[in-house]
């Protein structure tokens, strides 16, 4: 069993290198600067001197600026290379805003104290709620003034 598990589900260590692969604008020079920043912080922690903290803070702020410039330059190059490919351009834009898959439909829905987790059940519950709400609030002469407050009072969306 152990060999099968190791073959098909190997345990991988989550390392700093793996995290940096997700950020392709981080170069070896920036990695060495990050290590130097961490070293300066350790020196400050040991000494507790204000001058050590000031040198750490100055280097940290400079490194943050360098990382922001590298990220901006990386995305400028990506946009220039993919200027004629709209699908790839939108993939880059979604990557910048850290959007995976857009979903406007709620994950959970609570109606009259009952929580619906399935998307089909959510749709059915919404349909039922709005149909019954519409039937209760619409008269032959026109809509009632309490439609919005009635719906807001009885249907609540819940985030993940």
C-alpha positions as CSV (number, residue, x, y, z in Angstrom):
1,X,0.0,0.0,0.0
2,X,2.8,2.4,0.9
3,X,4.5,2.0,-2.5
4,X,1.2,2.6,-4.3
5,X,0.5,5.7,-2.2
6,X,4.1,7.0,-2.9
7,X,3.7,6.3,-6.6
8,X,0.3,7.9,-7.1
9,X,0.1,10.4,-4.3
10,X,3.7,11.5,-3.4
11,X,4.1,13.8,-0.5
12,X,5.5,17.1,-1.6
13,X,7.1,19.7,0.6
14,X,5.7,23.2,0.4
15,X,8.8,25.3,0.0
16,X,9.7,28.9,-0.7
17,X,10.8,27.8,-4.2
18,X,7.4,26.5,-5.0
19,X,5.8,29.7,-3.9
20,X,8.2,31.7,-6.0
21,X,7.3,29.7,-9.1
22,X,3.9,31.2,-8.9
23,X,5.5,34.7,-9.2
24,X,7.6,34.6,-12.4
25,X,8.8,38.2,-12.0
26,X,10.9,37.2,-8.9
27,X,14.5,36.9,-10.2
28,X,17.5,35.4,-8.5
29,X,18.7,38.9,-7.6
30,X,15.5,39.6,-5.9
31,X,15.7,36.2,-4.0
32,X,19.2,37.1,-2.8
33,X,17.9,40.5,-1.7
34,X,15.0,38.8,0.2
35,X,17.6,36.7,2.0
36,X,19.6,39.8,2.8
37,X,16.5,41.6,4.1
38,X,15.8,38.6,6.3
39,X,19.4,38.6,7.6
40,X,19.1,42.3,8.4
41,X,15.9,41.6,10.4
42,X,17.6,38.8,12.3
43,X,20.4,41.2,13.2
44,X,18.0,43.8,14.5
45,X,16.1,41.1,16.5
46,X,19.3,40.1,18.2
47,X,20.7,43.6,18.9
48,X,17.4,45.6,19.4
49,X,19.3,48.7,18.2
50,X,17.4,51.4,16.5
51,X,20.2,51.9,13.9
52,X,19.8,48.2,12.9
53,X,16.1,48.6,12.6
54,X,16.5,51.7,10.4
55,X,18.9,49.9,8.0
56,X,16.5,46.9,7.9
57,X,13.5,49.2,7.2
58,X,15.3,51.2,4.5
59,X,16.4,48.0,2.7
60,X,12.9,46.5,3.1
61,X,11.2,49.5,1.5
62,X,13.8,49.5,-1.3
63,X,13.2,45.8,-1.9
64,X,9.4,46.3,-2.0
65,X,9.8,49.0,-4.6
66,X,12.1,46.8,-6.7
67,X,9.6,43.9,-6.5
68,X,6.7,46.2,-7.6
69,X,8.8,47.4,-10.6
70,X,9.7,43.9,-11.6
71,X,6.0,42.8,-11.4
72,X,4.9,45.8,-13.5
73,X,7.6,45.2,-16.1
74,X,6.7,41.5,-16.3
75,X,3.1,42.2,-17.0
76,X,3.9,45.0,-19.5
77,X,6.0,42.4,-21.4
78,X,3.2,39.8,-21.2
79,X,0.6,42.3,-22.5
80,X,2.9,43.3,-25.3
81,X,3.5,39.7,-26.3
82,X,-0.2,38.8,-26.2
83,X,-1.6,42.1,-27.6
84,X,-3.4,40.2,-30.4
85,X,-4.6,37.3,-28.4
86,X,-7.7,38.4,-26.4
87,X,-8.1,35.1,-24.6
88,X,-4.6,35.2,-23.3
89,X,-5.0,38.9,-22.4
90,X,-8.0,38.2,-20.2
91,X,-6.1,35.3,-18.6
92,X,-3.4,37.8,-17.7
93,X,-5.9,40.3,-16.4
94,X,-7.6,37.6,-14.2
95,X,-4.2,36.6,-13.0
96,X,-3.4,40.1,-11.9
97,X,-6.7,40.4,-10.0
98,X,-6.3,36.9,-8.6
99,X,-9.6,35.8,-10.1
100,X,-9.9,32.1,-10.7
101,X,-13.4,31.4,-12.0
102,X,-16.0,34.1,-11.9
103,X,-19.2,33.1,-10.1
104,X,-22.1,35.4,-9.5
105,X,-24.2,32.6,-8.0
106,X,-24.2,32.3,-4.2
107,X,-22.5,29.2,-2.7
108,X,-25.1,28.9,0.1
109,X,-28.5,30.3,0.4
110,X,-30.7,30.7,3.5
111,X,-34.4,30.9,3.1
112,X,-36.7,30.9,6.1
113,X,-34.0,29.4,8.3
114,X,-33.2,26.6,5.9
115,X,-29.7,26.5,4.3
116,X,-29.4,25.3,0.7
117,X,-25.9,24.2,-0.5
118,X,-26.5,22.7,-3.9
119,X,-26.6,25.1,-6.9
120,X,-29.7,23.3,-8.2
121,X,-31.4,23.6,-4.8
122,X,-30.4,27.2,-4.6
123,X,-31.9,27.9,-8.0
124,X,-35.1,26.0,-7.1
125,X,-35.3,27.9,-3.7
126,X,-34.8,31.3,-5.4
127,X,-37.4,30.5,-8.1
128,X,-39.9,29.3,-5.5
129,X,-39.3,32.3,-3.2
130,X,-39.6,34.9,-6.0
131,X,-42.6,33.3,-7.6
132,X,-44.5,33.2,-4.2
133,X,-43.3,36.7,-3.4
134,X,-44.5,38.0,-6.7
135,X,-47.8,36.3,-6.3
136,X,-48.3,37.7,-2.8
137,X,-47.2,41.2,-3.7
138,X,-48.7,41.9,-7.1
139,X,-52.3,42.9,-7.3
140,X,-54.3,43.4,-10.5
141,X,-53.8,47.2,-10.0
142,X,-50.0,47.1,-9.7
143,X,-47.1,46.1,-7.5
144,X,-47.1,46.6,-3.7
145,X,-44.7,49.0,-2.1
146,X,-43.4,46.2,0.2
147,X,-41.9,44.0,-2.5
148,X,-38.3,44.9,-2.0
149,X,-38.4,44.8,1.8
150,X,-40.3,41.5,1.8
151,X,-37.7,39.9,-0.5
152,X,-34.8,41.3,1.5
153,X,-36.3,40.1,4.8
154,X,-36.8,36.5,3.6
155,X,-33.8,35.8,1.3
156,X,-30.2,36.1,2.6
157,X,-27.1,35.3,0.6
158,X,-24.1,33.8,2.5
159,X,-20.5,34.0,1.4
160,X,-18.4,30.8,1.4
